[in-house]
Amino acid sequence: MFAGTVGVYTGIKKGAFSISENQREFNEQESGLVENLAMLFSGYTEISWLVRETLTECYSFKCAHQKLVHTPISAIGYLILAGTKDDEGVVISRNRFGEAHEERLNSNNGTWFLV
């Protein structure tokens, strides 16, 4: 964790789902930091706060998926969401305004794991 952070990057909602957040496309230039701060001050959610809110407010994989895909966030990242039922697994590549791409489990098509 980082000082002052009230969010989480990984969590489990017992009997419903788990979430993990990972970094995407690291921007070493100062412009990346400025963009992220501007988005925060414009009212966009910080990604660790989104994970925390999802764990607090959602009680199903479907609810968690909708919240993680549609909530505008201040910085890009990967969100890995796993449920408790067959094929409830997805890697969500996020941009600031929604999903950029999704990889889903689909055992009928032979995609029973994601790397």
HELIX and SHEET records of a PDB file:
HELIX    1   1 GLU A   30  PHE A   41  1                                  12    
HELIX    2   2 ILE A   47  GLU A   57  1                                  11    
HELIX    3   3 PHE A   61  HIS A   70  1                                  10    
HELIX    4   4 SER A  107  ASN A  109  5                                   3    
SHEET    1   A 5 THR A  10  LYS A  13  0                                        
SHEET    2   A 5 PHE A  17  GLN A  23 -1                                        
SHEET    3   A 5 GLY A  77  GLY A  83 -1                                        
SHEET    4   A 5 GLY A  89  ARG A  94 -1                                        
SHEET    5   A 5 GLU A  99  ARG A 104 -1                                        
END                                                                             
